[in-house]
Amino acid sequence: MADNSLQTLSDTQIDALKEVGNIGAGHAATALSQLIKKKIMISVPEVKVIRTQEIDHLLGDPNTLVAGVIMNVLGDITSKILLLLTRESALNLVDLLLQKPAGSTKVLSEVGNSAIKETGNILAGAYMNSLNEFLGLMLLPSVPNLVFDIASAIFSSLSDGFDGMSTHILSIETQFSESNEKAIKGYLLLIPDVPSVKVLLASIRVN
């Protein structure tokens, strides 16, 4: 099967994956809310298949400074997970998680770094658990690594040592919000290698 086979996902399959994303977002929101003892909402407005090269344009100019939480997927497929946030969104997310007024965090401290990595960890774990149930696979995220760099450099670091990366990936738009506060938008990306695309396609069955 061709590498671009993720493109062959039907609208029905994409809708099913969005529902999986919504379930994962719900679990992640519950976990984050329990962690900070404050209600956090997480939603999934859009799930789509994009070209791998679009990663560095997802948040605008590829030379813009962004935050990326990178994890390896262990188990039945070989893949990477990337939680991608603009610098502003990352700082706002830290304020949200540390219960500070919006705009308080100007520079990421060690505590802020930990908060974002833990968010990536919780999100990835929740989504992986939902995918495991939906696909009947065993997928586990590795320990998260936080990278602050321009978007194009993060894309380059993803491909280093990752042989056979698929030309198409799964993009899960993710929004964080608290009560009536403005939502913080990011993207959770599932980036498989070519053999794993075949495994994923064979597993995504819709009644």
C-alpha positions as CSV (number, residue, x, y, z in Angstrom):
1,M,0.0,0.0,0.0
2,A,1.3,3.5,-0.9
3,D,2.8,5.8,1.7
4,N,0.1,8.4,1.0
5,S,-2.6,5.8,2.1
6,L,-3.7,7.9,5.1
7,Q,-5.3,10.0,2.5
8,T,-7.7,7.2,1.7
9,L,-9.4,7.5,5.1
10,S,-13.1,8.2,4.4
11,D,-15.2,11.0,5.9
12,T,-16.8,8.3,8.1
13,Q,-13.5,7.1,9.4
14,I,-12.3,10.7,10.0
15,D,-15.5,11.3,12.0
16,A,-14.9,8.1,14.0
17,L,-11.3,9.4,14.8
18,K,-12.7,12.7,15.8
19,E,-15.0,10.9,18.3
20,V,-12.0,9.0,19.6
21,G,-10.3,12.4,19.9
22,N,-13.3,13.8,21.8
23,I,-13.3,10.8,24.2
24,G,-9.5,11.3,24.8
25,A,-10.0,15.0,25.3
26,G,-12.6,14.3,27.9
27,H,-10.4,11.9,29.8
28,A,-7.4,14.4,29.6
29,A,-9.6,17.3,30.8
30,T,-10.7,15.2,33.8
31,A,-7.1,14.3,34.6
32,L,-5.9,17.9,34.3
33,S,-8.8,19.2,36.3
34,Q,-8.0,16.7,39.1
35,L,-4.3,17.7,38.9
36,I,-4.9,21.4,39.4
37,K,-8.2,21.1,41.3
38,K,-9.8,23.5,38.8
39,K,-12.2,22.7,35.9
40,I,-10.4,22.6,32.6
41,M,-12.3,22.0,29.3
42,I,-10.5,20.4,26.3
43,S,-12.2,20.1,22.9
44,V,-11.4,18.7,19.5
45,P,-12.8,21.0,16.8
46,E,-11.1,19.3,13.9
47,V,-9.4,16.0,13.0
48,K,-7.8,15.8,9.5
49,V,-5.0,14.2,7.5
50,I,-2.3,16.6,6.5
51,R,1.0,16.4,4.6
52,T,4.0,16.0,7.0
53,Q,5.6,19.2,5.5
54,E,2.6,21.2,6.7
55,I,3.7,20.8,10.3
56,D,6.0,23.8,10.2
57,H,3.1,26.0,8.8
58,L,0.4,24.8,11.1
59,L,0.9,27.8,13.5
60,G,1.8,30.3,10.8
61,D,5.2,31.4,9.8
62,P,7.7,28.5,10.0
63,N,10.3,30.9,11.5
64,T,8.0,31.6,14.5
65,L,9.1,30.4,17.9
66,V,6.9,27.5,19.0
67,A,6.7,24.9,21.8
68,G,6.8,21.3,20.9
69,V,6.3,18.3,23.3
70,I,7.7,15.3,21.5
71,M,7.1,11.7,22.5
72,N,7.7,8.3,20.8
73,V,4.9,5.9,20.5
74,L,5.8,2.4,21.8
75,G,3.9,-0.8,21.1
76,D,2.1,-2.0,17.9
77,I,3.2,0.9,15.7
78,T,6.3,3.0,15.3
79,S,5.3,6.7,15.5
80,K,5.9,10.0,17.1
81,I,3.5,12.3,18.9
82,L,4.0,16.1,18.8
83,L,2.0,18.6,20.8
84,L,2.5,21.9,19.0
85,L,1.7,25.3,20.6
86,T,2.7,28.8,19.7
87,R,4.9,30.5,22.3
88,E,2.0,32.7,23.4
89,S,-0.3,29.6,23.7
90,A,2.4,27.8,25.7
91,L,2.8,30.7,28.2
92,N,-1.0,31.1,28.4
93,L,-1.3,27.4,29.1
94,V,1.2,27.7,31.9
95,D,-0.9,30.5,33.4
96,L,-4.0,28.3,33.2
97,L,-2.3,25.3,34.8
98,L,-0.6,27.3,37.5
99,Q,-3.7,29.3,38.1
100,K,-2.1,32.6,37.4
101,P,-3.9,35.6,35.7
102,A,-3.6,35.4,31.9
103,G,-0.5,37.1,30.6
104,S,1.5,36.6,33.9
105,T,4.1,34.2,32.5
106,K,6.6,35.9,30.2
107,V,9.4,33.3,30.3
108,L,9.1,29.6,30.8
109,S,10.5,28.5,34.2
110,E,11.4,25.0,35.2
111,V,7.9,24.7,36.8
112,G,6.4,26.0,33.5
113,N,8.4,23.5,31.5
114,S,7.2,20.7,33.7
115,A,3.5,21.9,33.5
116,I,3.6,21.8,29.7
117,K,5.4,18.4,29.5
118,E,2.9,17.0,32.0
119,T,0.0,18.3,29.8
120,G,1.5,16.6,26.8
121,N,1.9,13.4,28.8
122,I,-1.7,13.5,30.0
123,L,-3.1,14.3,26.5
124,A,-1.0,11.7,24.7
125,G,-1.8,9.1,27.3
126,A,-5.6,9.8,27.1
127,Y,-5.6,9.8,23.3
128,M,-3.5,6.6,23.2
129,N,-5.9,4.9,25.6
130,S,-8.9,5.9,23.4
131,L,-7.1,4.8,20.2
132,N,-6.2,1.5,21.9
133,E,-9.9,0.8,22.6
134,F,-11.0,1.9,19.2
135,L,-8.3,0.2,17.2
136,G,-7.6,-2.8,19.4
137,L,-3.9,-2.0,19.4
138,M,-1.4,-1.4,22.3
139,L,0.1,2.1,22.0
140,L,2.0,3.8,24.8
141,P,3.7,7.2,24.7
142,S,7.2,7.6,26.0
143,V,8.5,10.2,28.4
144,P,7.9,13.7,26.9
145,N,10.6,16.0,25.7
146,L,9.9,19.8,25.5
147,V,11.5,21.7,22.7
148,F,11.4,25.5,22.2
149,D,12.5,26.4,18.7
150,I,11.2,27.7,15.3
151,A,8.6,25.4,13.8
152,S,10.8,24.4,10.8
153,A,13.6,23.3,13.2
154,I,11.2,21.2,15.3
155,F,10.0,19.5,12.1
156,S,13.7,18.8,11.2
157,S,14.3,17.3,14.7
158,L,11.3,15.0,14.2
159,S,12.7,13.5,11.1
160,D,16.3,13.0,12.4
161,G,16.8,9.3,13.0
162,F,13.2,8.5,12.1
163,D,13.5,6.3,9.0
164,G,10.5,5.9,6.7
165,M,8.4,8.7,8.1
166,S,5.0,8.8,6.4
167,T,4.3,11.7,4.1
168,H,0.9,12.2,5.7
169,I,0.0,12.4,9.4
170,L,-3.1,12.7,11.6
171,S,-3.7,16.2,13.0
172,I,-6.0,16.6,16.1
173,E,-6.7,20.3,16.7
174,T,-6.9,20.7,20.5
175,Q,-8.4,23.6,22.5
176,F,-7.9,24.2,26.2
177,S,-10.2,26.6,28.2
178,E,-11.4,27.4,31.6
179,S,-15.0,28.7,32.2
180,N,-15.4,31.8,29.9
181,E,-11.7,32.3,29.2
182,K,-10.5,32.5,25.6
183,A,-9.5,29.0,24.4
184,I,-5.9,28.1,23.9
185,K,-5.3,26.3,20.7
186,G,-2.7,23.7,19.8
187,Y,-2.3,20.6,17.7
188,L,-1.6,17.0,18.7
189,L,0.0,15.2,15.7
190,L,0.4,11.5,15.2
191,I,3.3,10.9,12.9
192,P,3.7,7.2,11.9
193,D,6.3,5.5,9.8
194,V,5.2,3.8,6.5
195,P,4.7,0.3,7.8
196,S,2.6,1.7,10.7
197,V,0.2,3.4,8.3
198,K,-0.8,0.0,7.0
199,V,-1.4,-1.2,10.6
200,L,-3.5,1.9,11.4
201,L,-5.6,1.6,8.2
202,A,-6.2,-2.1,8.8
203,S,-7.4,-1.2,12.3
204,I,-9.7,1.8,11.5
205,R,-12.9,0.0,10.7
206,V,-16.2,1.7,10.8
207,N,-19.5,-0.2,11.0
